[in-house]
Structure formats: C-alpha cells, structure tokens
Amino acid sequence: MIEDGSPKVQAVNRPSPHLLGRNHQQPPSPLQQKAANKKTEVDSKRSPRLPPTPCWLCGAMHFVRNCNYREHQCSNCHRTGHKDGFCRFARRRTRQSRFYRSARPNTRSDAVFTISSIDCGQYRRFATITVDGQSINFQVDSASDVTIVNEMTWKLMGKPELQTWSLIAHSASGNRSHFIGQRQCTYSFNAASAQGTFYVSNNPSDLLGAEWISKLGIYSNMDSLPCTDPGNPTAIDVSIANLERDNVAEKLQAAYPDVFKS
C-alpha cells in the first residue's frame, strides 16, 4: 500500500497449526454425542445398592454398617446400638452372630491325623518249609531274591555253622541289609525237595525268597496257603536246638537218614 508517497508494511498474525489444533477442538460427532447423553441419563437414574433385608437396628433399607443408630441408646432397654422399639430384633441377630462365630471349628496347622489305614493281613501267605529236618514257618515274599532266616530261628536250629557273607545286600526300599552268614541246606515242601542257600539276618521275620518259591512249586499253591503266621518256636525240635553245635550234624544224620542219602 502506498499512502502519501511513503511505503508501509503491515503484518498479519495467524495462529500456528499446533496451537490451532489445541485451542480449537473438533466438535463431537452426532454418534458420540448420543452415546454421551445416554450414559448421563443412565447414571442419573441409577439408584444406590440396597440390602436384601431391612436394617435390624432401625428398620430402614440400608446396610447395618451405615446405620446411624449404632451409637444410639434405646429408651426401653437402655442398651446402645439400636433404635427404640427394635430391642428384640437386635438381641436376636446378636445371638445368631455369636453362635456363628463360636460354631466355627478350631484348626491347627501343626496337627497330623490318621484318616485311613490299610489292612494287608489277608494278602500275606505263609508256608511251612522243612530245612535240614527242621520245620520253619516262612512268610512267602516273592519280592525277595533270597531266603532269609532270622537270628532267633537260627539259634533254635542249634546255631549250625555258617559261611561268611562279604557282599552288601539291599532291600526293595533301598535300605542296607546285614547278613550274619549263609548256609547250604536241603529244603522241602510237600513232595518237592531241593538244595540251596539260606541267609541269616537280624530281620524280624523268616522270608521265603523267589528262588525257593519257584523250586518248590509254591506259586501254583498260593491260594491254599494260610494268611496268618502259626509261629516258629513251637515247630522247632527243642531237643536238637539244645545240642552242642558240633554234634548237630551227627544227630541230624541219625534222626533223618533219608535226607542225607546221596
């Protein structure tokens, strides 16, 4: 523009694009405006959550924790905690709450209880085996590879001479088993007879191992075997057990010559 012959410059200020976007937001679309109006309408109509039953302290429809009469002293019973005239309801609910609390069982985290037991006695089997002329009641144990005679039974047999046992044996559970020694013998059951080895241990029972069970044919007679232990002490010949160890072999040969026939 030229006025009075002298040039003049006028600047036009325009807001920057980022300020324009921040200060002048786009109006919501009709769909967004409708959803916002509906949410406002629902919020305005929503009522506070009510309890399932009236308050037993005053009868109003609110939760007991929000009741204003919890600190009120009743003019009838002079008790604190309910509105006048609601004495019976307050006492009844108090008794029910006390009963529920006392009926809850006490628990102990360090207590151990036996909830069940298994009786396996009916599944055990015992067989009377003649070992070098002595009748010994063994518990049939197919899980044992060897036949074991406990130390007491070995003593009642007259402590026959044993061979040393240098190997280490383990039970099915992995525990180490200690053997005092071993002995070659002749054993029989019914009409079956065989020769083998038994091992003397401090085990509380006399166990008939898998080798003897197989050689005597006991697997086929398992159902006919007794499930209770008749006991060994009365079955062993006490007269032989009381003899000196050096004379046992001679006495056995004289008493049972058929067993020692070659």
Kinemage of the C-alpha trace (Angstrom):
@kinemage 1
@onewidth
@group {chain A} dominant
@subgroup {mainchain}
@vectorlist {calphas} color= white
{ca met a 1} P 0.000 0.000 0.000
{ca ile a 2} L 1.284 3.463 -0.866
{ca glu a 3} L -0.080 6.445 1.007
{ca asp a 4} L 1.225 9.975 0.921
{ca gly a 5} L 4.000 8.729 -1.229
{ca ser a 6} L 5.742 6.692 1.572
{ca pro a 7} L 5.764 2.864 1.624
{ca lys a 8} L 4.249 0.994 4.671
{ca val a 9} L 4.283 -2.698 5.587
{ca gln a 10} L 1.553 -4.353 7.758
{ca ala a 11} L 1.955 -7.902 9.134
{ca val a 12} L -0.952 -10.338 9.528
{ca asn a 13} L -0.646 -12.657 12.547
{ca arg a 14} L -2.023 -16.222 12.120
{ca pro a 15} L -2.008 -18.846 14.834
{ca ser a 16} L 0.409 -21.734 14.372
{ca pro a 17} L -1.076 -25.041 13.271
{ca his a 18} L -0.296 -26.839 16.580
{ca leu a 19} L -1.892 -24.034 18.648
{ca leu a 20} L -4.916 -24.074 16.405
{ca gly a 21} L -5.406 -27.780 16.947
{ca arg a 22} L -5.031 -27.487 20.728
{ca asn a 23} L -7.279 -24.465 21.292
{ca his a 24} L -9.927 -25.252 18.716
{ca gln a 25} L -11.017 -28.923 19.106
{ca gln a 26} L -13.345 -30.532 16.656
{ca pro a 27} L -16.937 -30.880 17.920
{ca pro a 28} L -18.084 -34.466 18.695
{ca ser a 29} L -19.867 -36.394 16.037
{ca pro a 30} L -23.633 -36.983 16.377
{ca leu a 31} L -22.995 -40.655 17.307
{ca gln a 32} L -20.533 -39.699 20.057
{ca gln a 33} L -22.904 -37.053 21.402
{ca lys a 34} L -25.769 -39.579 21.514
{ca ala a 35} L -23.684 -42.115 23.457
{ca ala a 36} L -22.598 -39.458 25.960
{ca asn a 37} L -26.192 -38.313 26.514
{ca lys a 38} L -27.334 -41.925 27.083
{ca lys a 39} L -24.581 -42.555 29.671
{ca thr a 40} L -25.547 -39.380 31.534
{ca glu a 41} L -29.198 -40.452 31.553
{ca val a 42} L -28.371 -43.930 32.898
{ca asp a 43} L -26.109 -42.526 35.615
{ca ser a 44} L -28.825 -40.148 36.744
{ca lys a 45} L -31.406 -42.951 37.015
{ca arg a 46} L -29.089 -45.411 38.778
{ca ser a 47} L -30.069 -45.888 42.428
{ca pro a 48} L -27.691 -46.906 45.227
{ca arg a 49} L -27.382 -50.646 46.013
{ca leu a 50} L -29.886 -51.756 48.624
{ca pro a 51} L -29.534 -54.601 51.130
{ca pro a 52} L -31.684 -57.743 50.735
{ca thr a 53} L -33.421 -57.103 54.082
{ca pro a 54} L -34.102 -54.007 56.187
{ca cys a 55} L -31.628 -52.990 58.854
{ca trp a 56} L -32.423 -54.844 62.087
{ca leu a 57} L -31.229 -51.883 64.144
{ca cys a 58} L -33.788 -49.391 62.852
{ca gly a 59} L -35.876 -50.979 60.061
{ca ala a 60} L -34.671 -48.707 57.258
{ca met a 61} L -33.444 -50.006 53.888
{ca his a 62} L -29.721 -49.656 54.341
{ca phe a 63} L -26.838 -51.820 55.463
{ca val a 64} L -26.214 -52.198 59.189
{ca arg a 65} L -22.738 -50.718 58.814
{ca asn a 66} L -24.352 -47.475 57.586
{ca cys a 67} L -26.983 -47.265 60.346
{ca asn a 68} L -26.993 -44.080 62.427
{ca tyr a 69} L -28.468 -45.903 65.435
{ca arg a 70} L -25.362 -47.980 66.132
{ca glu a 71} L -24.375 -45.448 68.819
{ca his a 72} L -27.944 -44.682 69.945
{ca gln a 73} L -29.108 -45.678 73.441
{ca cys a 74} L -32.549 -47.243 73.469
{ca ser a 75} L -35.015 -45.661 75.934
{ca asn a 76} L -36.754 -49.018 76.509
{ca cys a 77} L -33.896 -51.423 77.322
{ca his a 78} L -31.216 -48.764 77.852
{ca arg a 79} L -28.850 -50.671 75.581
{ca thr a 80} L -26.726 -48.991 72.945
{ca gly a 81} L -26.824 -49.990 69.300
{ca his a 82} L -30.437 -49.900 68.026
{ca lys a 83} L -33.485 -47.713 67.589
{ca asp a 84} L -36.213 -47.528 70.223
{ca gly a 85} L -38.559 -50.482 69.808
{ca phe a 86} L -36.065 -52.714 67.973
{ca cys a 87} L -34.678 -54.413 71.090
{ca arg a 88} L -35.942 -57.894 70.194
{ca phe a 89} L -34.557 -57.845 66.649
{ca ala a 90} L -31.167 -56.532 67.736
{ca arg a 91} L -30.772 -59.150 70.503
{ca arg a 92} L -31.773 -61.997 68.190
{ca arg a 93} L -29.326 -61.076 65.459
{ca thr a 94} L -26.564 -60.560 68.033
{ca arg a 95} L -27.123 -64.080 69.391
{ca gln a 96} L -27.074 -65.529 65.867
{ca ser a 97} L -23.806 -63.772 65.037
{ca arg a 98} L -22.238 -65.009 68.288
{ca phe a 99} L -23.407 -68.559 67.523
{ca tyr a 100} L -21.908 -68.494 64.029
{ca arg a 101} L -18.579 -67.308 65.381
{ca ser a 102} L -18.438 -69.928 68.141
{ca ala a 103} L -19.527 -72.757 65.839
{ca arg a 104} L -16.526 -72.260 63.586
{ca pro a 105} L -14.148 -75.184 64.214
{ca asn a 106} L -10.698 -74.514 65.557
{ca thr a 107} L -7.942 -75.526 63.180
{ca arg a 108} L -4.337 -76.469 63.845
{ca ser a 109} L -1.705 -76.254 61.178
{ca asp a 110} L 0.718 -78.476 63.096
{ca ala a 111} L -1.662 -81.381 63.760
{ca val a 112} L -1.319 -84.722 61.984
{ca phe a 113} L -4.269 -87.092 61.815
{ca thr a 114} L -4.595 -90.628 60.513
{ca ile a 115} L -7.569 -90.631 58.182
{ca ser a 116} L -7.384 -94.201 56.944
{ca ser a 117} L -5.492 -97.437 57.333
{ca ile a 118} L -4.974 -100.442 55.091
{ca asp a 119} L -5.168 -103.982 56.428
{ca cys a 120} L -2.901 -106.167 54.300
{ca gly a 121} L -3.014 -109.194 56.589
{ca gln a 122} L -5.424 -111.061 54.346
{ca tyr a 123} L -2.981 -110.841 51.435
{ca arg a 124} L 0.004 -112.354 53.255
{ca arg a 125} L 0.874 -116.022 52.785
{ca phe a 126} L 2.905 -118.380 54.979
{ca ala a 127} L 4.421 -121.771 54.176
{ca thr a 128} L 5.989 -124.375 56.460
{ca ile a 129} L 9.277 -125.482 54.884
{ca thr a 130} L 11.461 -128.303 56.173
{ca val a 131} L 15.066 -127.069 56.296
{ca asp a 132} L 17.657 -129.712 57.200
{ca gly a 133} L 14.992 -131.609 59.099
{ca gln a 134} L 13.610 -128.548 60.905
{ca ser a 135} L 10.129 -127.183 60.163
{ca ile a 136} L 10.263 -123.421 59.748
{ca asn a 137} L 7.285 -121.190 59.033
{ca phe a 138} L 8.302 -118.703 56.343
{ca gln a 139} L 6.423 -115.684 55.110
{ca val a 140} L 6.205 -116.010 51.341
{ca asp a 141} L 7.981 -112.998 49.849
{ca ser a 142} L 8.257 -113.147 46.072
{ca ala a 143} L 9.941 -109.716 46.084
{ca ser a 144} L 12.950 -111.154 47.918
{ca asp a 145} L 15.604 -112.796 45.767
{ca val a 146} L 16.994 -114.866 48.656
{ca thr a 147} L 15.537 -116.849 51.552
{ca ile a 148} L 16.233 -115.290 54.941
{ca val a 149} L 16.211 -116.974 58.347
{ca asn a 150} L 16.249 -114.611 61.299
{ca glu a 151} L 18.853 -114.941 64.009
{ca met a 152} L 16.460 -116.319 66.619
{ca thr a 153} L 15.329 -119.139 64.339
{ca trp a 154} L 18.950 -119.916 63.523
{ca lys a 155} L 19.732 -120.206 67.244
{ca leu a 156} L 16.755 -122.526 67.758
{ca met a 157} L 18.140 -124.672 64.964
{ca gly a 158} L 21.234 -125.191 67.117
{ca lys a 159} L 23.370 -122.480 65.515
{ca pro a 160} L 24.568 -124.552 62.560
{ca glu a 161} L 27.854 -123.388 61.122
{ca leu a 162} L 27.619 -120.502 58.678
{ca gln a 163} L 29.818 -119.344 55.875
{ca thr a 164} L 30.895 -115.731 55.930
{ca trp a 165} L 28.988 -113.257 53.801
{ca ser a 166} L 31.083 -110.442 52.358
{ca leu a 167} L 28.629 -108.891 49.905
{ca ile a 168} L 26.289 -105.990 50.645
{ca ala a 169} L 22.572 -106.589 50.141
{ca his a 170} L 19.804 -104.016 49.881
{ca ser a 171} L 16.085 -104.338 50.495
{ca ala a 172} L 13.428 -103.345 47.970
{ca ser a 173} L 13.188 -99.940 49.667
{ca gly a 174} L 16.935 -99.379 49.218
{ca asn a 175} L 17.962 -99.945 52.838
{ca arg a 176} L 21.102 -101.961 53.509
{ca ser a 177} L 20.514 -105.464 54.892
{ca his a 178} L 23.061 -107.020 57.234
{ca phe a 179} L 23.624 -110.784 56.925
{ca ile a 180} L 25.383 -112.741 59.646
{ca gly a 181} L 26.244 -115.538 57.250
{ca gln a 182} L 24.905 -118.128 54.797
{ca arg a 183} L 24.456 -121.891 54.803
{ca gln a 184} L 23.898 -124.597 52.211
{ca cys a 185} L 20.951 -126.815 53.075
{ca thr a 186} L 18.307 -129.214 51.844
{ca tyr a 187} L 14.747 -127.940 51.962
{ca ser a 188} L 11.395 -129.458 51.067
{ca phe a 189} L 7.704 -128.623 50.828
{ca asn a 190} L 5.092 -131.333 50.395
{ca ala a 191} L 6.576 -133.698 47.778
{ca ala a 192} L 9.063 -131.185 46.346
{ca ser a 193} L 12.657 -131.050 47.571
{ca ala a 194} L 15.715 -129.053 46.531
{ca gln a 195} L 19.073 -127.823 47.710
{ca gly a 196} L 20.031 -124.213 48.101
{ca thr a 197} L 21.241 -121.462 50.394
{ca phe a 198} L 19.571 -119.541 53.177
{ca tyr a 199} L 20.927 -116.374 54.745
{ca val a 200} L 20.849 -115.496 58.434
{ca ser a 201} L 19.910 -111.929 59.262
{ca asn a 202} L 18.596 -109.850 62.132
{ca asn a 203} L 15.395 -109.467 60.143
{ca pro a 204} L 12.329 -109.960 62.395
{ca ser a 205} L 10.706 -112.456 60.002
{ca asp a 206} L 11.704 -115.611 58.165
{ca leu a 207} L 11.240 -114.820 54.479
{ca leu a 208} L 10.854 -117.373 51.701
{ca gly a 209} L 12.584 -115.939 48.632
{ca ala a 210} L 11.723 -116.214 44.958
{ca glu a 211} L 14.248 -118.997 44.227
{ca trp a 212} L 12.849 -121.378 46.838
{ca ile a 213} L 9.260 -120.452 45.920
{ca ser a 214} L 9.900 -121.398 42.302
{ca lys a 215} L 11.798 -124.638 43.012
{ca leu a 216} L 9.150 -125.864 45.464
{ca gly a 217} L 6.251 -125.041 43.121
{ca ile a 218} L 4.583 -122.749 45.650
{ca tyr a 219} L 3.407 -120.210 43.087
{ca ser a 220} L 0.638 -122.578 41.984
{ca asn a 221} L -0.443 -123.186 45.597
{ca met a 222} L -0.586 -119.592 46.838
{ca asp a 223} L -4.352 -119.551 47.366
{ca ser a 224} L -4.220 -122.613 49.612
{ca leu a 225} L -1.551 -121.200 51.940
{ca pro a 226} L -2.576 -119.712 55.313
{ca cys a 227} L -2.604 -115.935 55.715
{ca thr a 228} L -1.557 -116.000 59.390
{ca asp a 229} L 1.802 -116.915 60.878
{ca pro a 230} L 1.485 -120.032 63.053
{ca gly a 231} L 4.787 -119.190 64.725
{ca asn a 232} L 8.176 -120.889 64.686
{ca pro a 233} L 9.292 -121.580 68.262
{ca thr a 234} L 6.839 -124.435 68.864
{ca ala a 235} L 7.618 -126.016 65.491
{ca ile a 236} L 11.342 -126.406 66.066
{ca asp a 237} L 12.703 -129.527 67.749
{ca val a 238} L 13.927 -128.151 71.059
{ca ser a 239} L 15.951 -131.287 71.774
{ca ile a 240} L 18.025 -130.621 68.677
{ca ala a 241} L 18.249 -126.893 69.387
{ca asn a 242} L 19.730 -127.528 72.817
{ca leu a 243} L 22.535 -129.745 71.494
{ca glu a 244} L 26.083 -128.553 71.139
{ca arg a 245} L 26.831 -127.114 67.718
{ca asp a 246} L 29.480 -129.750 66.935
{ca asn a 247} L 27.000 -132.626 67.443
{ca val a 248} L 24.128 -131.192 65.396
{ca ala a 249} L 25.191 -132.738 62.088
{ca glu a 250} L 25.632 -136.198 63.595
{ca lys a 251} L 22.291 -136.070 65.381
{ca leu a 252} L 20.518 -134.874 62.241
{ca gln a 253} L 22.031 -137.675 60.170
{ca ala a 254} L 20.935 -140.211 62.748
{ca ala a 255} L 17.434 -138.782 63.051
{ca tyr a 256} L 16.836 -138.196 59.315
{ca pro a 257} L 18.968 -140.672 57.347
{ca asp a 258} L 16.815 -140.347 54.210
{ca val a 259} L 17.620 -136.665 53.886
{ca phe a 260} L 21.375 -137.272 53.831
{ca lys a 261} L 21.322 -140.052 51.259
{ca ser a 262} L 23.375 -139.127 48.213
